[in-house]
């Protein structure tokens, strides 16, 4: 009987902590939205963070896209064999890269780079009392530190993912003509015959939501850091893990929205 009561208490405690975490997260998002109206505070910082979070992340996105396209082309040829026409390799590469793999794989990689960077940077500022000094100087940490990072990640993630889409399809094409019995006209026919611009827009919208989630989670983890250097490392790791999980959750959410939209049409 005692063990049952302990289990019930543990479950109740876990549910309560989860609800409290959702509530504090929602309040944090609300505060960020309110702080975004103070353009004089975040606008000068936006360009710097856009360059750091976006342009600096392009090599990672390109590297991932190159090998993703190659692997997809090889697996497409192996999976379909002689069952379908050769141009189907181009169709599979284009659809898979634009709809799923470019946004998700790039988002997961950037969650490690961007999320950890934001959490560690703000966490270090918190434990060294730099944020307290900003507040003393009448700077709002939300508008000065959080908003430019969130906006930069939201706008630059789609840019990195867009480049990854083009590189992924290009590397798949090169792999198809170099390693498989597929000609350039056949591959381009497969890309063109089933291409719809909605696929690209869908992938870019997902990328924007991934960027917003990664930046928000990293900022909140950094601002709530305590415990010195250990706390900074712990919260940076926590931000990466939660960001990766949130990317997968958002990916499932957008898949449901996409299927619902196609059904309604």
C-alpha positions in Angstrom: 0.0 0.0 0.0 2.8 2.4 0.9 4.5 1.7 -2.5 1.3 2.5 -4.3 0.9 5.8 -2.5 4.5 6.6 -3.3 4.0 5.9 -7.0 0.8 8.0 -7.1 2.6 10.9 -5.4 5.5 10.6 -7.8 3.2 10.7 -10.8 1.3 13.6 -9.4 4.5 15.5 -8.7 5.6 14.8 -12.3 2.3 16.0 -13.8 2.4 19.1 -11.6 6.0 20.0 -12.6 5.1 19.4 -16.3 2.1 21.7 -16.1 4.1 24.3 -14.3 6.8 24.1 -16.9 4.3 24.6 -19.7 2.9 27.6 -17.8 6.2 29.3 -17.3 7.2 28.6 -20.9 3.9 30.2 -22.1 4.6 33.3 -19.9 8.1 33.5 -21.3 6.8 33.5 -24.9 4.3 36.2 -23.9 7.1 38.3 -22.4 9.1 37.9 -25.6 6.2 39.1 -27.7 5.7 42.1 -25.5 9.4 43.0 -25.5 9.5 42.8 -29.3 7.7 46.1 -29.5 10.8 47.8 -28.1 12.6 48.0 -31.5 15.2 50.5 -30.3 16.6 47.9 -28.0 16.8 44.8 -30.2 17.2 46.3 -33.7 21.0 47.1 -33.3 21.6 43.6 -32.1 19.6 41.8 -34.7 22.1 42.0 -37.6 24.9 40.6 -35.4 22.9 37.6 -34.3 21.5 37.0 -37.7 25.1 36.7 -39.0 26.2 34.6 -36.1 23.3 32.2 -36.0 22.5 32.1 -39.8 25.5 32.7 -41.9 27.8 30.9 -39.5 25.5 27.9 -39.7 25.6 27.6 -43.5 28.6 25.2 -43.6 26.8 22.7 -41.3 23.6 22.8 -43.4 25.5 22.4 -46.7 27.6 19.5 -45.3 24.5 17.6 -44.1 22.7 18.2 -47.3 25.5 16.9 -49.5 25.5 13.5 -47.9 21.8 13.4 -47.4 21.2 13.8 -51.2 23.8 11.1 -52.0 22.4 8.6 -49.6 18.8 9.3 -50.8 19.7 8.7 -54.4 21.5 5.5 -53.7 18.7 4.2 -51.4 16.0 5.2 -53.9 17.7 3.2 -56.6 18.2 0.2 -54.3 14.6 0.3 -53.0 12.7 0.6 -56.3 15.1 -1.4 -58.5 13.5 -2.1 -61.8 9.9 -1.8 -60.5 9.5 1.9 -61.4 11.0 4.2 -64.1 14.5 5.6 -63.4 13.2 9.1 -63.1 11.5 8.2 -59.8 14.9 8.6 -58.2 14.7 12.3 -58.9 11.1 12.4 -57.5 12.1 10.7 -54.3 15.1 12.9 -53.7 13.3 16.1 -54.3 10.2 15.2 -52.2 12.1 13.8 -49.3 14.7 16.6 -49.1 12.3 19.5 -49.4 9.5 18.1 -47.2 11.4 16.3 -44.4 15.1 15.7 -44.3 16.5 19.2 -45.1 14.3 20.9 -42.4 14.6 18.2 -39.8 18.2 17.2 -40.1 19.4 20.8 -40.4 17.2 21.8 -37.5 18.6 19.1 -35.3 22.2 20.0 -36.2 21.5 23.7 -35.6 19.8 22.9 -32.3 23.2 21.7 -31.1 25.0 24.7 -32.4 22.6 27.5 -31.9 20.7 26.2 -28.8 23.9 25.4 -26.9 25.5 28.7 -27.9 22.6 30.8 -26.8 22.1 28.9 -23.5 25.8 29.0 -22.7 26.2 32.7 -23.6 23.2 33.9 -21.6 24.0 31.4 -18.8 27.4 32.8 -18.4 26.0 36.4 -18.4 23.6 35.3 -15.7 26.1 33.6 -13.3 28.6 36.5 -13.7 25.8 39.0 -12.9 26.1 40.8 -16.3 22.3 40.6 -16.7 21.8 42.1 -13.3 24.1 44.9 -14.4 22.0 45.5 -17.5 18.9 45.7 -15.4 20.6 48.2 -13.2 21.3 50.3 -16.3 17.6 50.2 -17.2 18.1 47.7 -20.0 15.3 45.1 -20.4 17.0 41.7 -20.8 14.1 40.4 -22.8 14.2 43.1 -25.5 18.0 43.5 -25.5 19.1 39.8 -25.2 16.2 37.5 -26.1 14.2 39.2 -28.9 17.1 39.7 -31.3 18.2 36.1 -30.9 14.7 34.7 -31.4 14.0 36.8 -34.4 17.4 36.1 -36.0 16.9 32.3 -35.5 13.3 32.4 -36.8 14.4 34.3 -40.0 17.8 32.6 -40.6 16.8 29.0 -40.1 14.7 29.0 -43.3 17.6 30.6 -45.2 20.0 27.8 -44.1 17.3 25.1 -44.8 16.6 26.7 -48.3 20.3 26.4 -49.2 20.3 22.8 -47.8 17.3 21.9 -50.0 19.1 23.1 -53.2 22.4 21.4 -52.2 20.6 18.2 -51.3 18.8 17.9 -54.6 22.0 18.8 -56.5 24.1 16.2 -54.6 21.4 13.6 -55.3 21.5 14.5 -59.0 25.3 14.2 -59.1 25.1 10.8 -57.3 22.4 9.6 -59.6 24.4 10.3 -62.8 27.7 9.4 -61.4 26.9 6.2 -59.4 23.6 5.0 -60.9 22.2 4.2 -64.3 20.2 7.5 -64.3 20.7 10.2 -66.9 20.3 13.9 -66.2 17.1 14.2 -68.3 15.6 11.3 -66.4 16.5 12.8 -63.0 15.2 16.3 -63.9 12.0 14.8 -65.3 11.4 13.1 -61.9 12.1 16.4 -60.1 9.8 18.4 -62.4 6.9 16.1 -62.9 5.9 15.9 -59.2 7.2 19.3 -58.1 4.8 21.7 -56.4 6.0 25.0 -54.8 4.0 24.2 -51.7 6.6 21.6 -50.8 9.3 24.3 -50.5 7.0 26.7 -48.6 6.1 23.9 -46.2 9.7 23.0 -45.5 10.6 26.7 -44.9 7.6 27.2 -42.5 8.8 24.2 -40.5 12.3 25.6 -40.5 11.1 28.9 -39.1 9.1 27.2 -36.3 12.2 25.1 -35.5 14.3 28.3 -35.3 11.9 30.0 -33.0 11.6 27.0 -30.7 15.4 26.5 -30.5 16.1 30.2 -29.7 13.3 30.4 -27.1 14.4 27.2 -25.4 18.0 28.3 -25.4 17.2 31.8 -24.1 15.0 30.5 -21.3 17.6 27.9 -20.3 20.3 30.6 -20.2 18.3 33.2 -18.2 17.4 30.6 -15.6 21.0 29.4 -15.1 22.4 29.1 -11.6 25.2 27.3 -10.0 28.3 28.7 -11.7 30.1 26.8 -14.5 28.4 23.5 -13.8 25.0 25.2 -14.1 26.0 26.7 -17.5 27.1 23.4 -18.9 24.0 21.6 -17.4 21.6 24.1 -18.9 23.3 24.2 -22.3 23.0 20.4 -22.5 19.4 20.6 -21.3 18.6 23.3 -24.0 20.0 21.0 -26.8 18.0 18.0 -25.6 14.7 19.9 -25.2 15.2 21.6 -28.6 15.8 18.3 -30.4 12.6 16.9 -28.8 10.6 20.0 -29.7 11.8 19.9 -33.3 10.4 16.3 -33.6 7.2 17.4 -31.9 6.8 20.3 -34.3 7.6 18.1 -37.2 4.8 15.8 -36.3 2.5 18.8 -35.8 3.2 20.2 -39.2 2.7 16.8 -40.8 -0.8 16.6 -39.3 -1.5 20.2 -40.5 -0.3 19.3 -44.0 -2.4 16.2 -44.2 -5.4 18.0 -42.9 -5.0 20.8 -45.4 -4.7 18.3 -48.3 -7.8 16.5 -47.1 -9.8 19.7 -46.8 -8.7 20.7 -50.3 
